[in-house]
């Protein structure tokens, strides 16, 4: 049995545009409208494209306004995202297999004091 023909109304166009602006997947929008994703893209290509573009524009504009008004978090995000800035890489940690106990040292091993001696301590260090 053939499916009924899909009719795109102005109300459905507004709904598709709104859902697309919120980032809803095409497959999910099609499910909401009870149509196939291919049908959705065929009838609502402009709404799908424009909805997301307008949402991105609105969010970018709001971020820009916050950044130029002095919000340092927005400024930092802007320069990282738009200008490619990044924070200095933290110092690389020492791998667990090369901790201080596993490192080889080029200095001679410390000699143990002979039994019955004070280990070479001087009068000032006693």
Secondary structure as UniProt FT lines:
FT   HELIX           10..21
FT   TURN            22..23
FT   HELIX           26..33
FT   HELIX           37..68
FT   TURN            69..70
FT   HELIX           72..83
FT   HELIX           96..98
FT   TURN            100..102
FT   TURN            115..116
FT   TURN            119..120
FT   HELIX           123..125
//
